[in-house]
Amino acid sequence: MITVFVTSSCKEYLNVVPDDTETLETLYSTRENAWNGLSKIYSYLPSLIDRDVSPWTLGDEYLGRRIDDNDFTKHFTLQIMRGRQNEQNPLIGYWSGTMAAPSMYEAIRQCNIFLEHIHLPSNMSDLEKKDWGAQAKFLKAYYHFLLMQQYGPVIIRDKSISLDAPKEELYVNRSKIDECFDFVIRTMDEAIPDLKDQALLEDAGQIDKIGAKAIKARVLLFRASPFYNGNKDYYSLFLDHDKKHFFPQTYDREKWKDLIKACDDALEFCAEYNKGLFTFEGESYRYDRESFEINEERMKTLYNLRLLITTPWNRELLWGYSRILLNNNDGIYGGRNMLHSRSQIRFWAVMTSVLGASTGYAGDNDDTELHSNQNLSATYAMTERYYTQNGLPINEDLEFDERMKYFEYLVPTIPEDPDDAEYPEAARWAGYMQPDVETIYLYMNREPRFYANLGITGGYWRGHYILIPFNPYQSTSATYTLLREGKSPIYAFGGRETWRKASDYLETCIGIQKFVHPESYSGNWTRLQRFPYPIIRYADLLLMKAEALNEYYEGPDPDGEVFNLLDQIRQRAGIPTVDESWNTLGKARNPGKHLTYEGLREIILQERGIEFAFEGSRFYDMLRHKRAPREFSKPVYGWNPTCVDLSEQIGTGPVLKQVRSFTITDCLWPISIAEMNIQGGLIQNQGWR
């Protein structure tokens, strides 16, 4: 993301009348002003960090504290999942920019204006003009794609339209979905050759060839997927004015082949610039050194996963949502690591705090960045979605007894004598779970991503100088007292008994630590570790290609490359290969599932759901495969935050938190009634007025 550092001159720029040619030519006369124009274009990228509008919170992974709130000024995405989308003011509607969303058509208009004037600055090289123009062209295509994700077929705007243009230019019909994809792909192909190969740190956050090739592959993934490719189940009656279908009615398997080629192109280009899966290469934190000594391999895996997102501009990040800081006075232009805002602090709830916003430990001010009211927690479904240690879903693992998942489980204490027979089993939990602490069977013997991403009873939360025990029952006031006395508390995390702010707790008692750098500290803004949020990363290319191979060959490809792609992800995650999990280890309930078309598809989609958990992937993965109405109409469960101990919580069991409703109609956003009234001939999406 690019932020505009708004000065008085910049405000004048932003408010310019679009058809005032003389003013535009003046504004584009210098490199500095052209940069403001480019920055303006980037400012329309949807916010990933605002808890109320982030597309990442669509789906079934997050739950806000205000579970019964009817206030339509909060948690717009979660309101959508409750069946509260509407035509009057569509929630986070990119078409017109309704309910806190940026208007993608306004963004596209700015792209077109920029492209028509980037030739004007006198103090820019032709090479730089080409690069900036290519960025604007690529973003124009990308903004069309974001519209297509919400609305399906859209109006293509390939050039700026004057406000006094004739009606036939101002009011045009929506294009068929394949025409929209063709336009986006063609425009990206035109932009990519003129982009920089790689945006270096001073340009970080700007689109380059690496990110552009990866995003192009994502566009082709959507184009080939069943929702957009032969969707007669949903849209056989969705017709344009010419009585032709907006969506193709015949499935075209060759579209997957196009995706395979695009992934190969992107992967080959990534290899030239040393892009690949992230692995941590630094020193362990002081509080983890003992765990590294006795549990080295598993701790390395935990660090690979724990620091994957929070290590700025690492080799896996292909395009990051960051901010460009403008400074027109001293001539500094370029990328900077993400600037944390109060909305981001609230979005990630207690995650940015050294001890969690719920304790208030780190300062005495009530109204500071310590507090994260209406915070988000993980749904109970996420605790079951992750694999077991055998790389299998919990209902597919013969060694995992689902009947015992709510039974209390005492984490073993590590014997002092390494020769003790119980030492190996106990030592493998060092750094993962608190020794001699009660948890539940469901939380044991799971894959490392489970422990790296979630805050669970009996686990840990890594913070600035402190390895924090995670337990949602002890009162925060008691915790604060223990900390002041220099004692180690069983940490209060999630329960309602807060001593500073009653709104600071986790509704499900399950935290999300995936996006919190272990060194972040809430008592001081300067201790918040800044990093870009991933728009796309290398792992996505691997899994997109794996999915494409399975769909194109209707099962594993002849060379077995699909397994190699999946196993790269699984190896980093510290779990067995696909074949080991589903065949040779003999622990799968349905051995050989990975050798079938449908079975391998399920494995790939679950792998995506785990690897990209909380990153906004699952919502569109389920939509692409026409599963969204089924998956997202399931009720949401979580643990009871009023319980005082584990026994009471187990006795209560996961409790119903929220009833949700997501229908076929909800798969495409409604165009606002106001927009429909302006353009009387515009066809509304199916199911909406």
C-alpha positions as CSV (number, residue, x, y, z in Angstrom):
1,M,0.0,0.0,0.0
2,I,1.2,3.5,-0.7
3,T,0.3,6.3,1.7
4,V,0.2,9.9,0.5
5,F,1.8,12.3,2.9
6,V,-0.7,15.0,2.4
7,T,0.5,18.6,2.2
8,S,-1.6,21.6,1.2
9,S,-0.3,21.3,-2.4
10,C,-1.1,17.6,-2.4
11,K,-4.7,18.3,-1.3
12,E,-5.0,20.6,-4.2
13,Y,-3.8,17.8,-6.4
14,L,-6.2,15.3,-5.0
15,N,-9.2,17.5,-5.5
16,V,-8.4,18.4,-9.1
17,V,-11.3,18.4,-11.6
18,P,-10.7,15.5,-13.9
19,D,-11.6,17.2,-17.2
20,D,-9.6,20.4,-16.5
21,T,-6.9,19.7,-19.0
22,E,-4.8,22.7,-18.3
23,T,-4.7,22.0,-14.6
24,L,-3.8,18.4,-15.2
25,E,-0.9,19.3,-17.5
26,T,0.4,21.7,-14.9
27,L,0.2,19.1,-12.1
28,Y,2.0,16.5,-14.2
29,S,4.8,18.9,-15.2
30,T,7.3,17.6,-12.7
31,R,8.4,14.2,-11.3
32,E,7.3,15.2,-7.8
33,N,3.8,15.8,-8.9
34,A,3.7,12.7,-11.0
35,W,4.8,10.8,-8.0
36,N,1.8,12.1,-6.1
37,G,-0.4,10.9,-8.9
38,L,1.1,7.4,-8.7
39,S,0.8,7.4,-4.9
40,K,-2.9,8.4,-5.3
41,I,-3.4,5.3,-7.5
42,Y,-1.9,3.0,-4.9
43,S,-4.0,4.5,-2.1
44,Y,-7.1,2.7,-3.5
45,L,-5.6,-0.7,-2.7
46,P,-8.2,-2.3,-0.2
47,S,-7.0,-2.1,3.4
48,L,-5.8,-5.4,4.8
49,I,-5.2,-3.9,8.3
50,D,-8.5,-2.3,9.2
51,R,-10.5,-4.8,11.2
52,D,-13.9,-3.5,9.9
53,V,-13.2,-3.6,6.1
54,S,-10.3,-6.0,5.5
55,P,-11.3,-8.7,3.0
56,W,-9.2,-11.1,5.0
57,T,-12.0,-11.3,7.6
58,L,-14.5,-12.7,5.1
59,G,-15.2,-16.4,5.6
60,D,-15.2,-18.5,8.7
61,E,-11.8,-17.9,10.3
62,Y,-12.4,-14.7,12.4
63,L,-15.0,-13.7,15.1
64,G,-15.3,-10.3,16.5
65,R,-16.3,-9.6,20.1
66,R,-19.5,-7.7,19.1
67,I,-21.2,-11.0,18.0
68,D,-24.8,-9.7,18.3
69,D,-24.1,-6.1,17.3
70,N,-26.5,-4.6,14.8
71,D,-24.3,-1.5,14.4
72,F,-23.5,-1.4,10.7
73,T,-20.5,0.8,11.3
74,K,-18.4,-2.1,12.6
75,H,-17.1,-5.4,11.2
76,F,-18.6,-5.0,7.7
77,T,-17.2,-8.2,6.5
78,L,-18.5,-10.2,9.4
79,Q,-21.9,-8.6,8.8
80,I,-21.8,-10.0,5.3
81,M,-21.2,-13.4,6.7
82,R,-24.3,-13.0,8.8
83,G,-26.5,-12.5,5.7
84,R,-26.7,-8.7,6.1
85,Q,-25.5,-7.6,2.6
86,N,-28.0,-5.2,1.0
87,E,-28.6,-3.2,-2.2
88,Q,-29.2,0.1,-0.5
89,N,-25.6,0.5,0.8
90,P,-23.6,-2.6,-0.1
91,L,-21.1,-3.5,2.5
92,I,-17.5,-2.8,1.4
93,G,-18.8,-2.4,-2.1
94,Y,-15.9,-1.7,-4.5
95,W,-18.2,-0.6,-7.4
96,S,-19.3,2.7,-5.9
97,G,-17.1,2.8,-2.8
98,T,-19.9,2.1,-0.4
99,M,-19.7,1.5,3.4
100,A,-16.0,2.3,3.9
101,A,-14.8,0.7,0.7
102,P,-12.6,2.4,-1.9
103,S,-14.3,2.8,-5.3
104,M,-12.4,0.7,-7.8
105,Y,-13.9,2.7,-10.7
106,E,-12.5,5.9,-9.2
107,A,-9.2,4.1,-8.8
108,I,-9.4,3.0,-12.5
109,R,-10.2,6.6,-13.5
110,Q,-7.1,7.8,-11.7
111,C,-5.1,5.2,-13.5
112,N,-6.3,6.3,-16.9
113,I,-5.7,10.0,-16.1
114,F,-2.1,9.1,-15.0
115,L,-1.5,7.1,-18.1
116,E,-2.6,10.0,-20.3
117,H,-0.2,12.4,-18.6
118,I,2.9,10.5,-17.5
119,H,4.7,11.6,-20.6
120,L,4.7,15.2,-19.4
121,P,7.2,15.5,-16.5
122,S,10.4,17.2,-17.8
123,N,12.7,15.9,-15.0
124,M,12.1,12.2,-15.5
125,S,13.9,9.7,-17.7
126,D,12.0,7.7,-20.3
127,L,12.8,4.5,-18.5
128,E,11.3,5.8,-15.3
129,K,8.2,7.1,-17.1
130,K,7.8,3.6,-18.6
131,D,8.0,2.0,-15.2
132,W,5.5,4.3,-13.5
133,G,3.2,4.0,-16.5
134,A,3.4,0.2,-16.4
135,Q,2.6,0.3,-12.7
136,A,-0.5,2.4,-13.4
137,K,-1.5,0.1,-16.2
138,F,-1.0,-3.0,-14.1
139,L,-3.0,-1.5,-11.2
140,K,-5.8,-0.6,-13.7
141,A,-6.0,-4.3,-14.6
142,Y,-5.8,-5.4,-11.0
143,Y,-8.6,-3.1,-9.9
144,H,-10.8,-4.5,-12.6
145,F,-9.9,-8.0,-11.2
146,L,-10.9,-6.9,-7.7
147,L,-14.2,-5.8,-9.1
148,M,-14.7,-9.1,-10.8
149,Q,-14.0,-10.9,-7.5
150,Q,-17.0,-9.1,-6.0
151,Y,-19.4,-8.6,-8.9
152,G,-18.4,-11.1,-11.6
153,P,-19.0,-9.4,-15.0
154,V,-18.2,-5.7,-14.8
155,I,-17.9,-2.6,-17.0
156,I,-14.5,-2.3,-18.6
157,R,-13.0,1.2,-18.4
158,D,-9.9,1.3,-20.5
159,K,-9.7,5.1,-20.9
160,S,-10.8,8.1,-18.9
161,I,-14.2,9.5,-19.7
162,S,-15.0,13.2,-19.5
163,L,-18.0,14.1,-17.4
164,D,-19.6,15.8,-20.4
165,A,-19.1,12.8,-22.6
166,P,-22.2,11.5,-24.5
167,K,-24.4,8.9,-22.7
168,E,-23.2,6.1,-24.8
169,E,-19.7,6.6,-23.5
170,L,-20.7,7.3,-19.9
171,Y,-23.2,4.4,-19.6
172,V,-22.1,1.2,-21.1
173,N,-23.1,-2.4,-20.4
174,R,-21.3,-4.9,-18.3
175,S,-19.0,-7.2,-20.3
176,K,-19.3,-11.0,-20.2
177,I,-17.0,-12.6,-17.6
178,D,-14.6,-14.1,-20.1
179,E,-14.3,-10.7,-21.8
180,C,-13.4,-9.2,-18.5
181,F,-10.7,-11.8,-17.8
182,D,-9.3,-11.4,-21.3
183,F,-9.1,-7.6,-20.8
184,V,-7.3,-8.0,-17.4
185,I,-4.8,-10.6,-18.7
186,R,-4.1,-8.6,-21.9
187,T,-3.6,-5.4,-19.9
188,M,-1.3,-7.1,-17.4
189,D,0.7,-8.6,-20.3
190,E,1.1,-5.1,-21.8
191,A,2.3,-3.7,-18.5
192,I,4.7,-6.4,-17.3
193,P,7.6,-5.9,-19.9
194,D,8.0,-2.2,-18.7
195,L,8.0,-2.9,-15.0
196,K,11.2,-3.1,-13.0
197,D,12.3,-6.7,-12.5
198,Q,12.4,-6.3,-8.8
199,A,11.5,-3.3,-6.6
200,L,14.3,-2.8,-4.1
201,L,13.7,-1.6,-0.6
202,E,13.5,2.1,-1.6
203,D,10.7,1.1,-3.9
204,A,9.2,-1.6,-1.7
205,G,5.5,-2.0,-2.1
206,Q,5.4,-0.9,-5.7
207,I,4.5,-3.6,-8.2
208,D,7.4,-5.2,-10.1
209,K,7.7,-8.0,-12.6
210,I,8.0,-10.6,-9.8
211,G,4.7,-9.6,-8.2
212,A,3.0,-8.9,-11.5
213,K,3.7,-12.4,-12.9
214,A,2.4,-13.9,-9.6
215,I,-0.8,-11.8,-9.6
216,K,-1.4,-12.7,-13.3
217,A,-1.3,-16.4,-12.2
218,R,-3.9,-15.6,-9.5
219,V,-6.2,-14.0,-12.1
220,L,-5.9,-17.2,-14.3
221,L,-6.6,-19.3,-11.2
222,F,-10.0,-17.6,-10.8
223,R,-10.7,-17.7,-14.6
224,A,-10.2,-21.5,-14.6
225,S,-12.1,-22.2,-11.4
226,P,-15.7,-23.7,-11.5
227,F,-17.4,-20.6,-10.2
228,Y,-16.2,-18.6,-13.3
229,N,-15.7,-21.5,-15.7
230,G,-18.9,-23.2,-16.9
231,N,-21.1,-22.2,-13.9
232,K,-24.5,-23.2,-15.2
233,D,-25.5,-24.4,-11.7
234,Y,-25.7,-20.8,-10.4
235,Y,-26.0,-18.6,-13.5
236,S,-27.9,-20.3,-16.3
237,L,-30.5,-17.5,-16.1
238,F,-28.1,-14.6,-15.7
239,L,-28.3,-13.0,-19.1
240,D,-27.2,-9.8,-20.7
241,H,-29.4,-7.5,-22.9
242,D,-28.4,-9.6,-25.9
243,K,-29.8,-12.7,-24.1
244,K,-26.4,-14.2,-23.8
245,H,-25.0,-15.6,-20.6
246,F,-22.7,-13.5,-18.5
247,F,-21.0,-16.7,-17.3
248,P,-19.8,-19.4,-19.8
249,Q,-22.1,-22.4,-19.5
250,T,-19.5,-24.9,-20.7
251,Y,-16.5,-25.9,-18.6
252,D,-13.1,-25.4,-20.4
253,R,-10.4,-27.6,-18.9
254,E,-7.7,-25.9,-21.1
255,K,-8.0,-22.8,-18.8
256,W,-6.0,-24.8,-16.2
257,K,-3.2,-25.3,-18.7
258,D,-2.9,-21.5,-19.1
259,L,-2.5,-21.3,-15.4
260,I,0.2,-23.9,-15.4
261,K,2.1,-21.9,-18.0
262,A,1.7,-18.7,-16.0
263,C,2.9,-20.4,-12.8
264,D,5.9,-21.8,-14.6
265,D,6.8,-18.3,-15.9
266,A,6.4,-16.8,-12.5
267,L,8.4,-19.5,-10.7
268,E,11.2,-19.3,-13.2
269,F,11.4,-15.6,-12.8
270,C,11.4,-15.9,-9.0
271,A,14.3,-18.3,-9.2
272,E,16.4,-15.7,-11.0
273,Y,15.9,-13.3,-8.0
274,N,16.4,-15.9,-5.2
275,K,12.7,-15.9,-4.3
276,G,11.5,-19.0,-2.5
277,L,10.0,-20.3,0.7
278,F,11.1,-18.4,3.8
279,T,13.3,-20.1,6.5
280,F,14.5,-18.2,9.5
281,E,18.2,-17.7,9.6
282,G,18.7,-15.5,12.7
283,E,19.4,-16.2,16.3
284,S,16.7,-17.5,18.6
285,Y,15.2,-15.2,21.2
286,R,16.9,-15.5,24.6
287,Y,13.8,-17.1,26.2
288,D,13.9,-19.9,23.6
289,R,17.5,-20.9,23.8
290,E,16.9,-23.7,26.3
291,S,14.1,-25.1,24.1
292,F,16.4,-24.9,21.1
293,E,19.0,-27.0,23.0
294,I,16.7,-29.8,23.7
295,N,14.2,-29.5,20.8
296,E,16.3,-28.0,18.0
297,E,14.7,-29.3,14.8
298,R,11.1,-28.6,15.9
299,M,12.0,-25.2,17.2
300,K,13.6,-24.3,13.9
301,T,10.4,-25.3,12.2
302,L,8.4,-23.2,14.7
303,Y,10.5,-20.2,14.0
304,N,10.2,-20.7,10.2
305,L,6.5,-20.5,10.6
306,R,6.2,-18.0,13.4
307,L,8.4,-15.4,11.6
308,L,7.2,-16.1,8.0
309,I,4.8,-13.1,7.8
310,T,6.5,-10.8,10.3
311,T,10.0,-10.7,8.8
312,P,9.9,-7.6,6.6
313,W,10.4,-8.1,2.9
314,N,11.7,-11.6,3.1
315,R,12.3,-13.8,0.1
316,E,8.9,-15.3,0.1
317,L,7.0,-12.1,-0.2
318,L,6.3,-11.4,-3.9
319,W,4.1,-8.3,-3.4
320,G,3.4,-6.7,0.0
321,Y,0.8,-4.3,1.3
322,S,3.1,-1.6,2.6
323,R,3.2,2.2,2.7
324,I,5.3,4.6,0.6
325,L,6.2,7.7,2.6
326,L,6.3,10.8,0.5
327,N,8.5,13.8,1.4
328,N,8.3,16.4,-1.3
329,N,10.7,18.7,0.6
330,D,13.8,16.7,0.7
331,G,13.3,14.6,-2.4
332,I,13.0,11.3,-0.7
333,Y,10.7,8.9,-2.5
334,G,10.2,5.2,-2.1
335,G,9.1,2.3,0.0
336,R,9.1,2.1,3.8
337,N,8.0,-0.7,6.0
338,M,4.4,-0.6,7.2
339,L,3.4,2.2,9.4
340,H,1.2,0.8,12.2
341,S,-2.0,2.7,12.7
342,R,-4.6,2.5,15.6
343,S,-6.9,0.7,13.2
344,Q,-4.3,-2.0,12.7
345,I,-3.7,-2.3,16.4
346,R,-7.4,-2.9,16.8
347,F,-7.6,-5.2,13.9
348,W,-5.1,-7.6,15.3
349,A,-6.6,-7.4,18.7
350,V,-4.3,-8.3,21.5
351,M,-1.8,-9.6,19.1
352,T,0.5,-6.6,19.0
353,S,0.9,-6.3,22.8
354,V,3.8,-7.8,24.7
355,L,1.3,-9.3,27.2
356,G,-1.9,-8.7,25.3
357,A,-4.2,-5.7,25.4
358,S,-6.4,-7.6,27.9
359,T,-3.9,-7.2,30.7
360,G,-3.0,-3.6,30.3
361,Y,0.5,-4.5,31.5
362,A,3.0,-2.1,30.0
363,G,1.7,1.3,31.0
364,D,-0.8,3.2,33.2
365,N,-2.7,5.1,30.5
366,D,-6.2,3.8,29.8
367,D,-6.5,5.2,26.3
368,T,-3.4,4.1,24.5
369,E,-2.4,1.6,21.9
370,L,-2.5,-1.0,24.7
371,H,-6.2,-1.4,24.2
372,S,-7.8,-3.2,21.3
373,N,-11.5,-3.1,21.8
374,Q,-13.8,-5.3,19.8
375,N,-10.8,-7.5,19.0
376,L,-10.9,-10.5,16.7
377,S,-10.3,-14.0,17.7
378,A,-10.1,-17.3,15.8
379,T,-13.2,-19.4,15.4
380,Y,-13.3,-22.9,17.0
381,A,-13.4,-24.3,13.4
382,M,-9.8,-23.2,13.0
383,T,-8.6,-25.5,15.8
384,E,-10.0,-28.5,13.9
385,R,-8.8,-27.4,10.4
386,Y,-5.1,-27.8,11.1
387,Y,-3.5,-31.2,10.5
388,T,-2.3,-33.7,13.1
389,Q,1.4,-34.3,13.5
390,N,1.0,-37.0,10.8
391,G,0.0,-34.4,8.2
392,L,-3.7,-35.6,8.1
393,P,-7.0,-34.0,9.0
394,I,-8.1,-35.0,12.5
395,N,-11.0,-37.1,11.1
396,E,-8.6,-38.9,8.7
397,D,-5.9,-39.9,11.3
398,L,-6.2,-43.3,12.8
399,E,-4.0,-42.2,15.7
400,F,-6.2,-39.3,16.6
401,D,-9.2,-40.2,18.7
402,E,-11.9,-37.6,18.1
403,R,-13.9,-39.0,20.9
404,M,-11.2,-37.7,23.3
405,K,-10.7,-34.2,21.9
406,Y,-12.3,-32.4,24.8
407,F,-10.6,-34.5,27.5
408,E,-8.1,-32.8,29.8
409,Y,-4.5,-33.5,29.0
410,L,-1.5,-32.8,31.2
411,V,1.5,-31.6,29.2
412,P,4.5,-33.8,30.3
413,T,7.3,-32.2,32.3
414,I,10.7,-32.6,30.9
415,P,12.8,-34.9,33.1
416,E,16.2,-33.6,34.2
417,D,17.9,-36.8,33.1
418,P,18.1,-37.0,29.2
419,D,18.4,-40.8,29.6
420,D,14.9,-41.0,31.2
421,A,12.6,-43.1,29.0
422,E,10.0,-40.3,29.1
423,Y,12.5,-37.6,28.0
424,P,12.1,-37.8,24.2
425,E,8.3,-37.4,24.3
426,A,8.4,-34.6,26.8
427,A,11.3,-32.8,25.2
428,R,9.5,-32.5,21.9
429,W,7.0,-30.1,23.5
430,A,9.7,-27.7,24.7
431,G,8.9,-24.2,23.3
432,Y,5.5,-25.4,22.0
433,M,3.5,-26.2,25.2
434,Q,3.9,-25.3,28.9
435,P,5.2,-28.3,30.9
436,D,2.9,-29.7,33.6
437,V,0.0,-27.5,32.5
438,E,-3.5,-28.8,31.8
439,T,-4.8,-28.4,28.2
440,I,-7.1,-30.6,26.1
441,Y,-6.4,-33.5,23.8
442,L,-7.5,-31.5,20.7
443,Y,-4.5,-29.2,21.2
444,M,-1.9,-32.0,21.4
445,N,-0.1,-33.8,18.6
446,R,-1.0,-31.3,16.0
447,E,1.2,-29.9,13.2
448,P,3.6,-27.0,13.9
449,R,1.5,-24.4,12.1
450,F,-1.2,-25.0,14.7
451,Y,1.2,-23.8,17.4
452,A,2.8,-21.1,15.4
453,N,-0.5,-19.4,14.3
454,L,-2.8,-19.9,17.2
455,G,-2.9,-18.9,20.9
456,I,-4.3,-21.9,22.7
457,T,-4.7,-23.0,26.3
458,G,-1.4,-24.3,27.6
459,G,0.6,-22.8,24.7
460,Y,2.8,-19.8,24.5
461,W,2.7,-16.3,23.2
462,R,6.1,-14.8,22.3
463,G,6.6,-11.2,23.3
464,H,9.3,-8.6,23.8
465,Y,11.8,-10.3,26.1
466,I,9.2,-12.6,27.5
467,L,7.9,-16.1,26.6
468,I,4.3,-15.7,27.8
469,P,2.3,-18.6,29.0
470,F,-1.2,-18.6,27.4
471,N,-4.2,-19.4,29.6
472,P,-7.6,-17.8,29.3
473,Y,-8.8,-18.2,32.9
474,Q,-6.7,-16.4,35.4
475,S,-7.9,-12.8,36.0
476,T,-5.9,-10.1,34.5
477,S,-5.6,-8.1,37.7
478,A,-4.0,-11.2,39.3
479,T,-1.6,-11.5,36.4
480,Y,-0.6,-7.9,36.6
481,T,0.1,-8.3,40.3
482,L,2.3,-11.3,39.7
483,L,4.2,-9.5,37.0
484,R,4.9,-6.5,39.3
485,E,6.2,-8.9,41.9
486,G,8.5,-10.5,39.4
487,K,6.7,-13.8,39.3
488,S,5.6,-15.8,36.3
489,P,1.8,-16.0,36.0
490,I,-0.3,-18.5,34.2
491,Y,-1.1,-15.9,31.7
492,A,-4.6,-14.4,31.4
493,F,-5.6,-14.3,27.7
494,G,-9.1,-14.2,26.5
495,G,-11.2,-14.2,29.6
496,R,-13.7,-11.4,30.4
497,E,-12.3,-10.5,33.8
498,T,-10.4,-7.5,32.6
499,W,-9.3,-4.8,35.0
500,R,-8.9,-1.9,32.5
501,K,-11.3,-2.3,29.7
502,A,-14.3,-4.6,29.7
503,S,-14.3,-4.9,25.9
504,D,-10.8,-6.3,25.8
505,Y,-11.1,-10.1,25.6
506,L,-11.2,-12.9,23.0
507,E,-14.7,-14.1,22.4
508,T,-13.6,-17.6,21.5
509,C,-10.6,-17.7,23.9
510,I,-8.5,-18.6,20.8
511,G,-5.9,-16.0,19.9
512,I,-4.2,-15.4,16.5
513,Q,-0.5,-14.8,16.7
514,K,0.4,-15.3,13.1
515,F,0.7,-11.6,12.3
516,V,2.4,-10.4,15.5
517,H,6.1,-10.1,15.5
518,P,7.5,-11.6,18.7
519,E,9.4,-8.5,19.5
520,S,6.4,-6.2,19.3
521,Y,5.7,-4.3,22.6
522,S,2.5,-2.4,23.1
523,G,3.8,0.0,25.8
524,N,5.6,2.1,23.2
525,W,4.8,2.7,19.6
526,T,8.4,2.5,18.7
527,R,8.5,-1.1,19.9
528,L,5.8,-2.2,17.3
529,Q,7.6,-4.2,14.7
530,R,6.6,-3.0,11.2
531,F,6.2,-5.4,8.3
532,P,4.2,-5.5,5.0
533,Y,1.2,-7.7,4.8
534,P,1.3,-10.3,2.0
535,I,-0.8,-9.6,-1.1
536,I,0.8,-12.7,-2.6
537,R,3.7,-14.9,-1.6
538,Y,5.8,-17.7,-3.1
539,A,3.9,-20.5,-1.4
540,D,0.8,-19.4,-3.4
541,L,2.5,-20.0,-6.7
542,L,3.3,-23.6,-5.6
543,L,-0.2,-24.4,-4.5
544,M,-1.8,-22.7,-7.5
545,K,0.2,-24.9,-9.8
546,A,-0.5,-28.0,-7.8
547,E,-4.2,-27.2,-8.1
548,A,-3.9,-26.6,-11.8
549,L,-2.1,-29.9,-12.4
550,N,-4.7,-31.9,-10.6
551,E,-7.6,-30.1,-12.4
552,Y,-6.0,-30.3,-15.8
553,Y,-5.0,-34.0,-15.5
554,E,-8.0,-34.9,-13.4
555,G,-5.7,-36.4,-10.8
556,P,-2.0,-36.5,-10.2
557,D,0.0,-35.5,-13.3
558,P,2.1,-38.2,-15.0
559,D,5.4,-36.9,-13.6
560,G,4.0,-36.5,-10.1
561,E,5.0,-32.9,-9.9
562,V,1.9,-32.0,-8.0
563,F,3.3,-34.0,-5.0
564,N,6.6,-32.2,-5.2
565,L,4.9,-28.8,-5.1
566,L,2.8,-29.8,-2.1
567,D,5.7,-31.4,-0.3
568,Q,7.8,-28.2,-0.5
569,I,5.1,-26.6,1.6
570,R,4.7,-29.6,4.0
571,Q,8.4,-29.9,4.5
572,R,8.7,-26.3,5.7
573,A,5.6,-27.0,7.9
574,G,7.4,-29.9,9.5
575,I,4.9,-32.7,8.5
576,P,5.3,-35.8,6.4
577,T,5.0,-35.8,2.6
578,V,1.7,-36.3,1.0
579,D,2.5,-39.9,0.1
580,E,3.9,-40.7,3.6
581,S,0.7,-39.3,5.2
582,W,-1.8,-40.9,2.9
583,N,0.1,-44.1,2.1
584,T,3.3,-45.4,3.5
585,L,3.0,-44.4,7.2
586,G,-0.2,-46.5,7.4
587,K,-2.0,-43.9,9.6
588,A,-4.6,-42.6,7.1
589,R,-8.2,-43.7,7.4
590,N,-8.6,-43.6,3.6
591,P,-5.2,-44.6,2.2
592,G,-4.6,-43.7,-1.4
593,K,-6.9,-40.7,-1.3
594,H,-4.2,-38.5,-2.8
595,L,-4.2,-40.7,-5.9
596,T,-7.8,-39.7,-6.9
597,Y,-9.0,-36.6,-8.6
598,E,-11.5,-35.6,-6.0
599,G,-9.3,-36.7,-3.1
600,L,-6.3,-34.7,-4.2
601,R,-8.5,-31.7,-4.7
602,E,-9.6,-31.9,-1.1
603,I,-6.0,-32.3,0.1
604,I,-4.9,-29.2,-1.9
605,L,-7.8,-27.1,-0.7
606,Q,-7.2,-28.0,2.9
607,E,-3.4,-27.3,2.4
608,R,-4.4,-23.8,1.2
609,G,-6.8,-23.3,4.1
610,I,-4.0,-24.1,6.5
611,E,-1.0,-22.4,4.8
612,F,-2.9,-19.2,4.1
613,A,-5.0,-19.3,7.3
614,F,-6.3,-15.8,8.2
615,E,-4.8,-14.3,5.0
616,G,-8.1,-14.0,3.1
617,S,-7.6,-17.0,0.9
618,R,-10.2,-19.4,2.2
619,F,-13.2,-17.2,1.4
620,Y,-12.3,-17.1,-2.3
621,D,-11.1,-20.7,-2.4
622,M,-14.5,-21.8,-1.3
623,L,-16.3,-19.4,-3.6
624,R,-14.1,-20.5,-6.6
625,H,-15.2,-24.1,-6.0
626,K,-18.9,-23.2,-5.4
627,R,-18.7,-24.3,-1.8
628,A,-19.2,-20.9,-0.1
629,P,-22.9,-21.2,0.6
630,R,-22.5,-24.5,2.2
631,E,-19.3,-23.7,4.2
632,F,-20.2,-20.2,5.3
633,S,-23.7,-20.9,6.4
634,K,-22.5,-23.1,9.2
635,P,-22.8,-21.6,12.7
636,V,-19.7,-20.3,14.4
637,Y,-18.5,-21.8,17.7
638,G,-16.0,-20.9,20.3
639,W,-15.1,-21.5,23.9
640,N,-16.9,-19.7,26.7
641,P,-14.8,-16.7,27.9
642,T,-16.7,-16.5,31.2
643,C,-15.3,-19.9,32.4
644,V,-12.9,-19.7,35.3
645,D,-10.9,-22.9,34.6
646,L,-10.4,-25.6,32.0
647,S,-12.7,-28.1,33.7
648,E,-15.6,-25.6,33.5
649,Q,-14.8,-24.8,29.9
650,I,-14.7,-28.5,28.9
651,G,-18.0,-29.0,30.7
652,T,-19.5,-26.2,28.7
653,G,-17.9,-27.4,25.5
654,P,-17.7,-25.2,22.4
655,V,-20.7,-22.9,22.5
656,L,-22.7,-21.3,19.7
657,K,-21.4,-17.8,19.0
658,Q,-23.1,-16.7,15.9
659,V,-25.6,-18.0,13.3
660,R,-24.5,-17.2,9.8
661,S,-26.2,-17.2,6.4
662,F,-24.4,-17.1,3.1
663,T,-26.4,-17.9,0.0
664,I,-25.8,-18.2,-3.7
665,T,-27.0,-14.6,-4.0
666,D,-24.3,-13.5,-1.6
667,C,-21.6,-14.9,-3.9
668,L,-21.8,-11.7,-6.0
669,W,-22.1,-8.3,-4.4
670,P,-25.2,-6.2,-5.3
671,I,-24.7,-3.0,-7.3
672,S,-26.1,-0.2,-5.2
673,I,-29.6,1.0,-6.0
674,A,-28.2,4.5,-6.4
675,E,-25.9,3.3,-9.1
676,M,-28.7,1.3,-10.7
677,N,-30.9,4.5,-10.8
678,I,-28.1,6.5,-12.4
679,Q,-27.7,4.0,-15.2
680,G,-31.1,2.7,-15.8
681,G,-30.0,0.0,-18.3
682,L,-27.5,-1.6,-15.9
683,I,-28.3,-5.3,-15.1
684,Q,-28.2,-6.2,-11.4
685,N,-26.6,-9.3,-10.1
686,Q,-28.8,-12.3,-9.8
687,G,-31.0,-12.4,-6.7
688,W,-30.7,-8.7,-5.9
689,R,-33.2,-6.0,-6.6
